[in-house]
Amino acid sequence: MIISTTPSIEGHTVDRYLGIVSGEAILGANIFKDLFAGIRDIVGGRSGAYEDELRKAQAIALEEIEARARSMGANAIIGVDLDYETVGQGGSMLMVSASGTAVVLK
């Protein structure tokens, strides 16, 4: 399945717009505690472990929108937007959300 942040796919025409699809992944506070406990992993102000967890959450959110789009009969998702938000009391969790438009391309 083609998944793109652009509103169209070069060389393809949108045959049908099937609707908005979205997916979310939430990282709990315990993940942050575990990540920051291994502070030695931080090099140059970056944490490889933290970045890996964010990539995993992004992959989960994208897998969810792909599954939802497939169930609608789509072969592509266009206009994909990824958002990162803190949620919960005191921002104790991080949510990664993905949304886009499920379409059928010719």
Order of alpha helices (4+ residues) and beta strands (2+ residues): beta-beta-alpha-beta-beta-alpha-beta-beta
